[in-house]
Amino acid sequence: MNSTDKEEIFPYRIRDLTTNDIDQYNALLRYAFQVTEQDLINAGWQGDEIKQSKFPVLERADILGCYDGETLVSQFAVYPLNMNIYNEIYPIGFVTSVSTYPEYSGKGIMSILMKKSLIRMRKKGQSLALLYPYSIPLYRKYGWEIISNKISYSIKDRQIPSKSKAPGSVHRVNWENEDFMNLHMQFAKQTHGCLFRNALAWEEYWRWDYDDTVVAIYYSVENKPLGYMVYLIRNDIMHIKEMIYLNREAQKGLWEYIHAHDSMIDEVRGNTYFNEPVAFDMDDGDIKETIRPYIMGRIVDIEEFFSHYRCDPLEKNVCISFEITDGILDWNNRTFNILFNEGHCSLTDQKADYHVALSIATLTTLLLGYKTAIQLYRTERIQGDEHSVRRLDDVILHEAPYISDYI
C-alpha cells in the first residue's frame, strides 16, 4: 500500500494551524514533553506567558496538524531559517514541535504529516531539513541521519587554564546588546553549519534561561568585539551555555575571564559544538568529556542542494554518478550525475567517471561533513569501488558542522 492509498482511507483531518489553535497546540506540546506547571514556575514563567510566547511560532512556522473531529491529536512544525553550508547561505526548514498523543501513535499520522511537510519545504526552496531527534532509529527510517555532535565537559577549578593571556578585556553586557547579536552573525558567516538567528530564534535561545544568566563579551585593544560567552553561576558551578570566538585571541581572553572566577567556583561545566574535544587544548587535559549525537538532517531536494553546494576548488571536471535510494521522496529516488569543477557543482548528462550508491540519509551526513566517504564505505553505507569512493572524498570538503541551536 503506497502513501496515497493510506491517505485515501485516513480517518482524520489534516489542516494548517493558526494562532486560533494556540490552546490545543500548547496543550499537546506540554503533554508530549511533560512540561509541568512547576517546571514553568521554576524557569520564571508566570500565568499564560508560555502560551503567549508561542504565538510568533504559530505565525511564522509552517505547522500541519491532524485532527480527530475537533481535537488536535498530532502536529508537525517547520520553522524557516538560514544556514551556512561551506560559506553558502541555504534556506532550510527546522522541524520542531513534533508531537502526538500516545493513543494515536502507530496509526501512520506522523509519516503523513512529515511527507506533506517535506513536499512544502521543496516548494519553498528549502533543500535541507534539520531536527533535534527524540528517537534516532525512528527518524532514520524516514531518511534522516546524524550530522552533528554535542560535546559536554566538566573542568575542576584547578584545571582551568591559567596561562591564557590576551591583550583585550571582557565586559558583561545585557541580553539585548547589539555587539552580542552582531557577534553571532559574524560567527555564523564564517562557520560551516551555523544557523543564523532571527528574532524568534533568539527568543527560543533564551526561553528557559534564568534571569541571572550573564553575557560577557571579549573586546580587543581596539575595542572590537571578538567573542562572547553566556553563563550562569549556581551552587559554586559555572555553567557555560555558549562560548564563541572569531579568533584565537578571543578564545584565550574568554578562558582568562573564566580563570578570574576560580575563587568563586569549584567547577566549570559547558558544551561545545565544534566536534573536537576540549581536553587537547587544556593545560591539564584529564577532564571529563561526553560526546553524543545532537542534530539530524535530511536533504529534501538533491538537485537543488547540489546547485549551491561548494566543493574542492582545485578539482576540475570530475563527474561522479550518485545512485540514491529515498523511500519517502520520489524525486530523490534516482541516479544523479554531478560535475565537480573548480569549487562548484552542477547536474550533468555527461558520462560519469566514477559511480557510488547510497541512501539519502548517507548522502546527507556525507555532504554536511559529519562523515567522510571512506568512513561510510568501510561501514557499508556506500557501495562502489574504493577508487570511486576516494575520488569522492577528494572533491568534497571535509569540515564537521557547528550546530548549537534547536527551535
C-alpha positions as CSV (number, residue, x, y, z in Angstrom):
1,M,0.0,0.0,0.0
2,N,1.5,3.3,-1.0
3,S,1.2,6.6,0.8
4,T,-1.6,7.8,-1.5
5,D,-3.6,4.7,-0.6
6,K,-3.0,5.3,3.1
7,E,-4.4,8.9,2.8
8,E,-7.5,7.7,1.0
9,I,-8.5,5.6,4.0
10,F,-7.1,8.1,6.5
11,P,-9.9,8.7,9.1
12,Y,-8.6,12.0,10.3
13,R,-8.5,15.6,9.0
14,I,-5.2,17.4,8.3
15,R,-5.0,21.2,8.1
16,D,-2.7,24.2,8.8
17,L,-2.6,25.5,12.4
18,T,-3.1,29.2,13.1
19,T,-2.9,31.4,16.2
20,N,-6.5,30.4,16.8
21,D,-5.2,26.9,17.6
22,I,-2.8,28.1,20.4
23,D,-4.6,26.4,23.2
24,Q,-4.6,22.9,21.7
25,Y,-1.1,23.4,20.2
26,N,0.3,24.3,23.6
27,A,-1.6,21.5,25.4
28,L,-0.3,18.9,23.0
29,L,3.3,20.2,23.4
30,R,3.0,20.3,27.2
31,Y,1.7,16.7,27.3
32,A,4.1,15.3,24.9
33,F,7.2,16.8,26.5
34,Q,5.8,16.6,30.1
35,V,6.3,20.2,30.9
36,T,4.5,20.8,34.2
37,E,3.3,24.0,35.9
38,Q,6.1,23.6,38.4
39,D,8.7,23.4,35.6
40,L,7.4,26.7,34.2
41,I,7.4,28.4,37.6
42,N,11.0,27.2,38.3
43,A,12.1,28.7,35.0
44,G,10.4,32.0,35.8
45,W,7.3,31.8,33.7
46,Q,4.0,33.0,35.0
47,G,0.4,32.6,34.0
48,D,-0.1,32.5,30.3
49,E,3.4,33.7,29.4
50,I,4.4,30.4,27.9
51,K,1.3,30.2,25.8
52,Q,1.7,33.8,24.6
53,S,5.3,33.1,23.7
54,K,4.2,30.5,21.2
55,F,2.2,33.0,19.1
56,P,5.3,34.0,17.0
57,V,6.0,30.3,16.2
58,L,2.4,29.8,15.0
59,E,2.6,33.0,13.0
60,R,5.9,32.2,11.2
61,A,6.2,28.4,11.1
62,D,4.5,26.1,8.7
63,I,2.5,23.9,11.0
64,L,0.4,20.9,10.0
65,G,-2.0,19.4,12.5
66,C,-4.0,16.2,12.5
67,Y,-7.5,16.4,13.9
68,D,-9.8,13.7,15.2
69,G,-13.1,15.6,14.9
70,E,-12.3,19.0,16.6
71,T,-9.4,17.6,18.7
72,L,-5.8,18.2,17.7
73,V,-4.0,14.9,18.1
74,S,-0.7,15.4,16.3
75,Q,1.4,18.2,14.9
76,F,4.5,18.8,12.8
77,A,6.0,22.3,12.5
78,V,8.7,23.6,10.1
79,Y,10.4,26.8,11.1
80,P,12.3,28.7,8.3
81,L,16.0,29.6,9.0
82,N,19.2,30.2,7.1
83,M,22.3,28.0,7.4
84,N,25.9,28.4,6.4
85,I,27.0,25.3,4.4
86,Y,30.6,25.8,3.3
87,N,30.1,29.6,3.0
88,E,26.9,29.3,1.0
89,I,23.7,30.5,2.7
90,Y,21.0,27.9,2.4
91,P,17.3,28.4,3.3
92,I,16.4,25.4,5.5
93,G,13.5,24.1,7.4
94,F,14.0,23.3,11.1
95,V,11.5,20.7,12.2
96,T,10.0,21.4,15.7
97,S,7.0,20.7,17.9
98,V,6.7,17.2,16.6
99,S,4.2,15.5,19.0
100,T,1.3,13.1,19.0
101,Y,-0.9,11.9,21.8
102,P,0.1,8.3,22.7
103,E,-3.3,6.8,21.9
104,Y,-2.9,8.0,18.3
105,S,0.7,6.7,17.8
106,G,1.2,3.8,15.3
107,K,-1.5,4.9,13.0
108,G,0.7,6.4,10.3
109,I,-0.2,10.0,11.2
110,M,3.3,11.3,11.7
111,S,4.6,9.8,8.4
112,I,1.9,11.5,6.5
113,L,2.5,14.9,8.3
114,M,6.2,14.5,7.6
115,K,5.9,13.8,3.9
116,K,3.4,16.7,3.4
117,S,5.8,19.0,5.2
118,L,8.8,17.9,3.2
119,I,6.9,18.5,0.0
120,R,6.1,22.0,1.2
121,M,9.8,22.6,2.0
122,R,10.7,21.7,-1.5
123,K,8.2,24.2,-3.0
124,K,9.7,26.9,-0.8
125,G,13.3,26.1,-1.9
126,Q,14.3,24.6,1.5
127,S,16.6,21.8,0.2
128,L,17.7,20.7,3.7
129,A,15.7,19.9,6.8
130,L,17.1,19.7,10.4
131,L,15.6,18.4,13.6
132,Y,16.6,17.6,17.2
133,P,15.6,13.9,17.5
134,Y,13.7,12.3,20.3
135,S,14.4,8.9,18.6
136,I,17.3,8.4,16.2
137,P,16.1,5.0,15.0
138,L,12.6,6.4,14.2
139,Y,13.9,9.3,12.1
140,R,16.5,7.1,10.3
141,K,13.5,5.1,8.9
142,Y,12.4,8.2,7.1
143,G,15.8,9.1,5.6
144,W,17.3,11.3,8.4
145,E,20.8,10.9,9.7
146,I,23.1,12.4,12.4
147,I,25.1,15.4,11.2
148,S,26.5,17.0,14.3
149,N,27.6,16.3,17.8
150,K,27.4,18.0,21.2
151,I,30.4,17.7,23.5
152,S,29.7,18.3,27.2
153,Y,32.7,18.9,29.5
154,S,33.4,19.2,33.2
155,I,36.5,21.0,34.4
156,K,37.6,21.3,38.1
157,D,38.7,24.7,39.3
158,R,42.4,23.6,39.4
159,Q,42.2,22.6,35.8
160,I,41.0,25.9,34.4
161,P,43.8,27.2,32.0
162,S,45.9,29.7,33.9
163,K,48.3,30.6,31.2
164,S,45.7,32.1,28.8
165,K,46.6,35.7,28.3
166,A,45.0,38.2,25.8
167,P,45.6,41.9,25.3
168,G,42.0,42.9,25.3
169,S,39.3,42.9,28.0
170,V,36.0,41.3,28.9
171,H,32.8,43.3,29.7
172,R,29.5,42.0,31.0
173,V,26.5,43.3,28.9
174,N,22.7,42.9,28.8
175,W,21.0,40.2,26.7
176,E,19.9,42.8,24.1
177,N,23.4,44.2,23.5
178,E,24.0,44.9,19.8
179,D,27.6,43.7,19.9
180,F,26.4,40.4,21.3
181,M,23.9,39.9,18.5
182,N,26.3,41.0,15.8
183,L,29.0,38.7,17.0
184,H,26.8,35.7,16.5
185,M,26.0,36.9,13.0
186,Q,29.8,37.3,12.2
187,F,30.4,33.9,13.7
188,A,27.7,32.3,11.6
189,K,29.1,33.9,8.4
190,Q,32.5,32.2,8.9
191,T,31.4,28.9,10.4
192,H,30.2,25.9,8.4
193,G,26.9,24.5,9.8
194,C,26.0,27.5,11.9
195,L,22.4,28.8,11.8
196,F,21.6,32.4,11.5
197,R,19.4,33.5,14.4
198,N,16.5,35.7,13.6
199,A,14.3,37.4,16.3
200,L,12.3,34.2,17.1
201,A,15.4,32.1,17.2
202,W,16.8,34.4,19.8
203,E,13.6,34.2,21.8
204,E,13.8,30.4,21.8
205,Y,17.5,30.7,22.7
206,W,16.5,32.5,26.0
207,R,13.3,30.7,26.6
208,W,14.3,28.6,29.6
209,D,17.1,30.7,31.0
210,Y,17.2,32.2,34.4
211,D,17.3,36.0,35.0
212,D,20.8,35.8,36.4
213,T,22.3,34.3,33.2
214,V,25.2,36.5,32.2
215,V,26.6,37.6,28.8
216,A,30.2,38.6,28.7
217,I,32.0,39.9,25.5
218,Y,35.7,39.9,24.8
219,Y,36.9,43.2,23.2
220,S,40.3,43.7,21.5
221,V,42.5,46.6,22.5
222,E,40.9,48.5,19.5
223,N,37.5,47.9,21.3
224,K,36.4,45.4,18.6
225,P,34.1,42.6,19.8
226,L,35.7,39.3,19.0
227,G,33.9,36.7,21.2
228,Y,31.4,36.1,23.9
229,M,30.2,33.6,26.5
230,V,26.8,33.1,28.1
231,Y,27.0,31.6,31.5
232,L,25.3,31.1,34.9
233,I,27.0,30.6,38.3
234,R,24.9,28.5,40.6
235,N,25.9,26.3,43.6
236,D,29.6,27.0,43.0
237,I,29.5,25.8,39.4
238,M,29.9,28.0,36.3
239,H,27.6,26.7,33.7
240,I,28.6,27.8,30.2
241,K,25.7,27.9,27.8
242,E,27.6,29.1,24.8
243,M,31.1,30.3,24.0
244,I,32.0,31.5,20.6
245,Y,35.0,33.4,19.3
246,L,36.2,34.8,15.9
247,N,39.9,34.1,16.5
248,R,42.4,32.6,19.0
249,E,42.9,35.8,20.9
250,A,39.2,35.9,21.9
251,Q,39.3,32.3,22.9
252,K,42.3,33.0,25.2
253,G,40.6,36.1,26.5
254,L,37.4,34.3,27.5
255,W,39.3,31.5,29.3
256,E,41.3,34.1,31.1
257,Y,38.0,35.6,32.2
258,I,36.8,32.2,33.4
259,H,40.0,31.7,35.4
260,A,39.3,35.0,37.1
261,H,36.4,33.3,38.8
262,D,38.4,30.4,40.2
263,S,38.0,31.6,43.8
264,M,34.2,31.7,43.3
265,I,33.6,28.3,41.7
266,D,34.6,24.7,42.2
267,E,33.8,23.5,38.6
268,V,33.1,24.7,35.1
269,R,30.5,22.8,33.0
270,G,29.7,23.6,29.4
271,N,29.0,22.4,25.9
272,T,30.8,22.8,22.7
273,Y,29.7,22.0,19.1
274,F,33.0,22.3,17.3
275,N,33.1,18.5,17.1
276,E,36.6,18.5,18.6
277,P,37.5,17.6,22.2
278,V,38.2,20.5,24.6
279,A,40.8,18.4,26.5
280,F,43.6,18.7,24.0
281,D,43.7,22.5,24.4
282,M,43.9,22.4,28.2
283,D,47.0,22.5,30.3
284,D,45.6,19.6,32.3
285,G,43.7,17.5,29.8
286,D,42.5,15.0,32.3
287,I,38.9,16.3,32.2
288,K,35.5,14.7,31.8
289,E,34.0,14.9,28.3
290,T,31.0,13.2,26.8
291,I,30.1,13.2,23.2
292,R,26.6,12.5,21.9
293,P,24.8,12.9,18.6
294,Y,22.9,16.2,18.5
295,I,21.2,17.2,15.3
296,M,19.8,15.1,12.5
297,G,19.4,16.3,8.9
298,R,17.8,15.2,5.7
299,I,18.3,16.5,2.2
300,V,14.9,17.4,0.8
301,D,15.8,18.1,-2.8
302,I,19.1,16.7,-4.1
303,E,19.1,18.7,-7.3
304,E,18.5,22.0,-5.6
305,F,21.0,21.2,-2.8
306,F,23.8,20.4,-5.2
307,S,23.1,23.6,-7.3
308,H,24.5,25.7,-4.4
309,Y,27.0,23.2,-2.9
310,R,30.7,24.1,-2.7
311,C,33.4,21.6,-3.4
312,D,37.2,21.5,-3.6
313,P,38.3,24.4,-5.8
314,L,41.4,22.5,-7.0
315,E,39.4,19.7,-8.6
316,K,38.5,20.1,-12.2
317,N,35.8,18.3,-14.3
318,V,35.3,15.3,-12.1
319,C,31.9,13.6,-12.8
320,I,30.5,11.2,-10.2
321,S,27.3,9.2,-10.5
322,F,25.2,9.0,-7.3
323,E,22.6,6.2,-7.3
324,I,20.3,7.4,-4.5
325,T,17.6,5.5,-2.7
326,D,14.9,7.6,-0.9
327,G,11.9,5.7,0.3
328,I,9.9,8.8,1.0
329,L,10.5,11.4,-1.7
330,D,10.3,10.1,-5.3
331,W,12.2,13.0,-6.9
332,N,15.3,12.0,-5.0
333,N,15.0,8.2,-5.7
334,R,17.1,8.1,-8.8
335,T,20.6,8.5,-10.2
336,F,22.3,11.9,-10.4
337,N,25.4,12.7,-12.4
338,I,27.2,15.5,-10.6
339,L,30.1,17.5,-12.2
340,F,32.6,18.8,-9.6
341,N,34.5,21.7,-11.2
342,E,36.7,24.3,-9.5
343,G,34.6,24.6,-6.4
344,H,31.2,24.4,-8.0
345,C,28.8,21.5,-8.6
346,S,26.2,21.0,-11.3
347,L,23.8,18.3,-12.5
348,T,25.1,17.0,-15.9
349,D,24.2,14.5,-18.6
350,Q,27.8,13.6,-19.4
351,K,29.1,10.1,-18.7
352,A,30.3,9.7,-15.1
353,D,33.9,8.9,-14.3
354,Y,33.0,7.2,-11.0
355,H,29.9,5.6,-9.5
356,V,28.7,5.2,-5.9
357,A,25.4,4.0,-4.5
358,L,24.0,5.3,-1.2
359,S,20.8,6.3,0.7
360,I,19.5,9.8,1.1
361,A,20.5,9.6,4.8
362,T,24.1,8.7,4.0
363,L,24.3,11.4,1.3
364,T,23.2,14.0,3.9
365,T,25.8,13.1,6.5
366,L,28.5,12.9,3.8
367,L,27.7,16.3,2.2
368,L,27.3,18.1,5.6
369,G,30.8,16.8,6.6
370,Y,29.9,14.7,9.6
371,K,31.5,11.5,8.0
372,T,33.9,11.0,5.1
373,A,33.1,8.8,2.1
374,I,35.8,6.3,3.1
375,Q,34.4,6.1,6.6
376,L,30.9,5.4,5.2
377,Y,32.3,2.9,2.7
378,R,34.0,0.9,5.5
379,T,30.8,0.7,7.4
380,E,29.0,-0.5,4.2
381,R,26.9,2.7,3.9
382,I,28.3,3.5,0.5
383,Q,28.6,0.9,-2.3
384,G,31.1,1.2,-5.1
385,D,34.7,0.5,-5.8
386,E,37.2,2.0,-3.4
387,H,38.8,4.2,-6.0
388,S,35.5,5.9,-6.7
389,V,34.9,6.5,-3.0
390,R,38.4,8.0,-2.6
391,R,37.8,10.3,-5.5
392,L,34.6,11.4,-3.9
393,D,36.5,12.3,-0.8
394,D,38.9,14.3,-3.0
395,V,36.3,16.5,-4.5
396,I,34.1,17.3,-1.5
397,L,35.1,19.5,1.5
398,H,35.5,18.0,5.0
399,E,34.5,20.1,7.9
400,A,32.1,18.9,10.6
401,P,29.1,21.3,11.0
402,Y,28.8,23.5,14.1
403,I,25.1,23.5,15.1
404,S,24.3,24.8,18.5
405,D,20.6,25.8,18.1
406,Y,17.4,23.9,18.1
407,I,14.0,25.6,17.9
